[in-house]
Amino acid sequence: LDDSMRRSGYVRAALMFVIASNSPVRSLSFAAAFITKSTLHPISYSSSRRTATFPAPQCTALHHVAAHRNTLQRNTATRCAPGDTISPARLLRLRGGTFAQGLSSRTLVSMQSSDSDLLGMQVFTKGKLDIQAVTFDLDDTLYDNLPVIMKAVKAMFEEFEKTFPKIDVTSDVFRAEMIGRQKEQSPDAGADLGALRHRTIAFFAKEAGYETPSLVADHVMQVFLRERSNVILFPGVLETLDNLKRCGFKLGAITNGNADMSKTPLKEALEFCVSAGELGQLKPSPLPFLHALSLSASQPSRTVHVGDDLVTDVSGAHRAGMRTVWYNGKLKPLPEEYKGMIDAVITDIRQLDGLVDQWSQ
């Protein structure tokens, strides 16, 4: 399929049903007939929900091919009405027979994300890997971090204006002080971003004439961190983590940021979070990764680290001896110098479940 066909809704929906079939070769005829019937009336495909909504012509096509292949039972429960929405999981529930019996939830999750697997996942390390633990970067791997930071900084300046109006500083001046003089004077060279921001707030509070600048910084940092931890996870993150956890893997996070994981939606999904800043050495230093290995009681070669940054995540984890998965949600080209460091590339976090399945075979 060329790129234009791959992006079209009816082709992706057809592939969704092909992957849900226990007979890939026979399902090709199903896909061909489905696409042929659907060309003039493209379906509405939801990449986030992994479902497809069929107008009337597609319902006819679906019933025609299903009846021909005996894939679906033609009864009231399985009829596809115009505007109906069908997912791979529902398809499997409707099918009946031995194929639908004994399917694990992991199988269903893998099927639901299989169309993503066709669009960007690359596996460089083949064969069985005896995985004990999976660690994750947080910012820009499990959620989009830029909107979070913008909201947190906005809340910080609003708190200056509301509660400490004598602090009259622009965002550019604040940032220049934070990443300049305050960072240079930090004992950890600014590795602990929370402590660095606290010192910068205290500096401006003292400049403004407040008698207890440290208490001012404490108060403003509470406001900042509340918004800093108010993250919106990428689709499928919690479901994928839940499946990995139920398979017995230890799950944790390794971050250079300062989000409080206990105040995010990840608080029940991950068992630990290593804050590199609090250790005094940011990724790609091996120290945060080695600390995570200690917390997970796992060996480096049996631990997979997933992250979006080729330097801090891929290079750092590789140097620590861990398996590496590059989360390439922005579809960047892979630089040649990193190819030997990466075990796999995913473009959707939901692909991780199927990847781990593949490595467990």
Stockholm file with secondary structure:
# STOCKHOLM 1.0

chainA/1-361         LDDSMRRSGYVRAALMFVIASNSPVRSLSFAAAFITKSTLHPISYSSSRRTATFPAPQCTALHHVAAHRNTLQRNTATRCAPGDTISPARLLRLRGGTFAQGLSSRTLVSMQSSDSDLLGMQVFTKGKLDIQAVTFDLDDTLYDNLPVIMKAVKAMFEEFEKTFPKIDVTSDVFRAEMIGRQKEQSPDAGADLGALRHRTIAFFAKEAGYETPSLVADHVMQVFLRERSNVILFPGVLETLDNLKRCGFKLGAITNGNADMSKTPLKEALEFCVSAGELGQLKPSPLPFLHALSLSASQPSRTVHVGDDLVTDVSGAHRAGMRTVWYNGKLKPLPEEYKGMIDAVITDIRQLDGLVDQWSQ
#=GR chainA/1-361 SS CCHHHHHSHHHHHHHHHHHTCSCHHHHHHHHHHHHHHHTTSCCEEETTTTEEEECHHHHHHHHHHHHHHTCSCCSGGGCCCTTEEECHHHHHHHHCHHHHTTCCHHHHHHHHTHHHHTTTCEECSCSCCCCCEEEECCBTTTBCHHHHHHHHHHHHHHHHHHHCTTCCCCHHHHHHHIIIIIHHHCTTTTCCHHHHHHHHHHHHHHHTTCSCHHHHHHHHHHHHHHHHTCCCBCTTHHHHHHHHHHTTCEEEEEESSCCCGGGSTTTTTCSEEEEHHHHTCCTTSHHHHHHHHHHHTCCGGGEEEEESCIIIIIIHHHHTTCEEEEECTTCCCCCGGGGGGCSEEESSTTHHHHHHHHHHC
#=GC SS_cons         CCHHHHHSHHHHHHHHHHHTCSCHHHHHHHHHHHHHHHTTSCCEEETTTTEEEECHHHHHHHHHHHHHHTCSCCSGGGCCCTTEEECHHHHHHHHCHHHHTTCCHHHHHHHHTHHHHTTTCEECSCSCCCCCEEEECCBTTTBCHHHHHHHHHHHHHHHHHHHCTTCCCCHHHHHHHIIIIIHHHCTTTTCCHHHHHHHHHHHHHHHTTCSCHHHHHHHHHHHHHHHHTCCCBCTTHHHHHHHHHHTTCEEEEEESSCCCGGGSTTTTTCSEEEEHHHHTCCTTSHHHHHHHHHHHTCCGGGEEEEESCIIIIIIHHHHTTCEEEEECTTCCCCCGGGGGGCSEEESSTTHHHHHHHHHHC
//
